[in-house]
Amino acid sequence: MKCVVCKSTDIEKKMIDEEIKVDKNIVLVSMEVLVCNNCGERYYDKSTMRKIEEFRSKLKEAKLNMEEVGKIFRAHAA
């Protein structure tokens, strides 16, 4: 397989933290996907995409069991 971005063949499965955003919320979901080691492009199969959509749906419905791992703050420059 060649990367569609950089044409490298250095692609392997890796554990990543996928960011799923809904409104102002962000959830990190650990999953295994193909990643180009040269440019970082990620490749998702149908099964992985279904899982991401399930997480997004559960997040919208507030039915996702999560643990807090940090906080994000916004500061406004004067």
Residue frames relative to the residue before (quaternion, step in Angstrom):
aa qw qx qy qz dx dy dz
M 1.0000 0.0000 0.0000 0.0000 0.00 0.00 0.00
K 0.1978 -0.7649 0.6032 0.1091 3.56 -1.05 0.83
C 0.5187 -0.6255 0.4877 0.3193 3.53 -1.08 0.77
V 0.4418 -0.7071 0.4897 0.2549 3.58 -0.91 0.91
V 0.6619 0.5056 -0.3040 0.4624 3.59 1.20 -0.44
C 0.8451 0.1548 -0.0360 0.5104 3.60 0.59 -1.16
K 0.4402 -0.7298 0.4143 0.3192 3.61 1.34 -0.08
S 0.4014 0.7076 -0.4837 0.3228 3.62 1.21 0.25
T 0.3217 -0.7248 0.5704 0.2139 3.56 -1.21 0.51
D 0.5022 0.6503 -0.4145 0.3914 3.59 1.32 0.11
I 0.2754 0.7539 -0.5280 0.2776 3.56 0.42 1.31
E 0.0975 0.8028 -0.5819 0.0862 3.58 -0.88 0.93
K 0.5700 -0.5691 0.4599 0.3738 3.56 -1.30 0.34
K 0.0325 0.7866 -0.6138 0.0583 3.53 -0.99 0.95
M 0.4463 -0.6220 0.5598 0.3171 3.53 -1.29 0.43
I 0.0001 -0.7948 0.6054 -0.0420 3.55 -0.81 1.05
D 0.3644 -0.6602 0.5896 0.2895 3.56 -1.31 0.17
E 0.1966 -0.7854 0.5813 0.0811 3.55 -0.42 1.26
E 0.2969 -0.7427 0.5734 0.1776 3.60 -0.89 0.92
I 0.0701 -0.7659 0.6385 0.0276 3.54 -0.80 1.05
K 0.1196 -0.8172 0.5635 0.0177 3.57 -0.60 1.19
V 0.0630 0.7490 -0.6572 0.0559 3.52 -1.01 0.94
D 0.8075 -0.0646 -0.0382 0.5850 3.54 -0.52 1.25
K 0.7857 -0.2616 0.2071 0.5209 3.61 -0.65 -1.07
N 0.5781 0.6048 -0.3610 0.4119 3.58 1.29 0.06
I 0.0986 -0.7626 0.6374 0.0503 3.54 -1.16 0.73
V 0.0715 -0.7788 0.6229 0.0186 3.56 -0.89 0.99
L 0.2676 -0.7426 0.5931 0.1584 3.57 -0.94 0.93
V 0.0645 -0.7922 0.6069 -0.0067 3.56 -0.75 1.09
S 0.3100 -0.7487 0.5579 0.1791 3.58 -0.68 1.10
M 0.1774 0.7733 -0.5917 0.1430 3.55 -0.88 1.00
E 0.4342 -0.6857 0.5236 0.2592 3.53 -1.27 0.48
V 0.0952 0.7864 -0.6015 0.1032 3.57 -0.76 1.10
L 0.5526 -0.5639 0.4775 0.3856 3.56 -1.29 0.21
V 0.0314 -0.7980 0.6012 -0.0294 3.57 -0.92 0.98
C 0.3957 -0.6809 0.5613 0.2545 3.56 -1.02 0.84
N 0.3696 -0.7536 0.5045 0.2024 3.58 -0.69 1.08
N 0.6249 0.5498 -0.3375 0.4397 3.58 1.23 -0.33
C 0.8407 0.1368 -0.0431 0.5222 3.62 0.76 -1.01
G 0.5277 -0.6730 0.3899 0.3414 3.61 1.24 -0.19
E 0.3805 0.7257 -0.4893 0.2986 3.60 1.26 0.06
R 0.2356 -0.7783 0.5707 0.1143 3.56 -0.97 0.94
Y 0.1762 -0.7737 0.6034 0.0789 3.54 -1.17 0.73
Y 0.1426 -0.8117 0.5661 0.0148 3.55 -0.77 1.16
D 0.2972 -0.7271 0.5840 0.2049 3.57 -0.96 0.85
K 0.7314 -0.4371 0.2908 0.4352 3.58 -1.30 0.17
S 0.6418 0.5408 -0.3202 0.4394 3.56 0.97 -0.87
T 0.6645 0.4958 -0.2962 0.4743 3.57 0.94 -0.89
M 0.6425 0.5171 -0.3233 0.4640 3.59 0.98 -0.80
R 0.6229 0.5280 -0.3413 0.4656 3.61 1.03 -0.72
K 0.6460 0.5204 -0.3172 0.4597 3.57 0.98 -0.87
I 0.6388 0.5197 -0.3251 0.4650 3.59 0.96 -0.84
E 0.6685 0.4904 -0.3010 0.4712 3.60 0.93 -0.87
E 0.6144 0.5362 -0.3445 0.4651 3.61 1.07 -0.69
F 0.6553 0.5004 -0.3101 0.4734 3.58 0.93 -0.89
R 0.6491 0.5203 -0.3180 0.4549 3.59 0.94 -0.88
S 0.6545 0.5151 -0.2987 0.4659 3.56 0.98 -0.89
K 0.6736 0.4872 -0.2909 0.4736 3.59 0.92 -0.91
L 0.6220 0.5354 -0.3391 0.4599 3.57 1.05 -0.69
K 0.6428 0.5214 -0.3155 0.4641 3.60 0.98 -0.85
E 0.7322 0.4124 -0.2199 0.4954 3.58 1.04 -0.80
A 0.3945 -0.7340 0.4545 0.3149 3.58 1.34 0.01
K 0.4909 0.6523 -0.4322 0.3831 3.59 1.04 0.79
L 0.5213 0.6338 -0.4095 0.3986 3.56 1.16 0.53
N 0.3387 -0.7326 0.5591 0.1894 3.56 -0.79 1.05
M 0.0722 0.8234 -0.5509 0.1150 3.58 -0.45 1.24
E 0.2420 -0.7217 0.6192 0.1931 3.51 -1.32 0.32
E 0.4549 -0.6766 0.5047 0.2837 3.56 -1.04 0.77
V 0.0966 -0.8140 0.5720 0.0282 3.56 -0.84 0.99
G 0.7923 -0.0808 0.0524 0.6025 3.58 1.25 0.02
K 0.3187 -0.7244 0.5705 0.2196 3.54 -1.30 -0.10
I 0.2396 -0.7340 0.6167 0.1535 3.52 -1.24 0.54
F 0.0993 -0.7913 0.6028 0.0261 3.54 -0.92 0.95
R 0.2354 -0.7469 0.6027 0.1535 3.56 -1.23 0.49
A 0.0989 -0.7712 0.6273 0.0447 3.55 -0.95 0.92
H 0.2825 -0.7608 0.5621 0.1595 3.56 -0.99 0.82
A 0.3744 -0.7234 0.5364 0.2208 3.54 -0.78 1.03
A 0.4643 -0.6915 0.4821 0.2717 3.56 -1.02 0.80
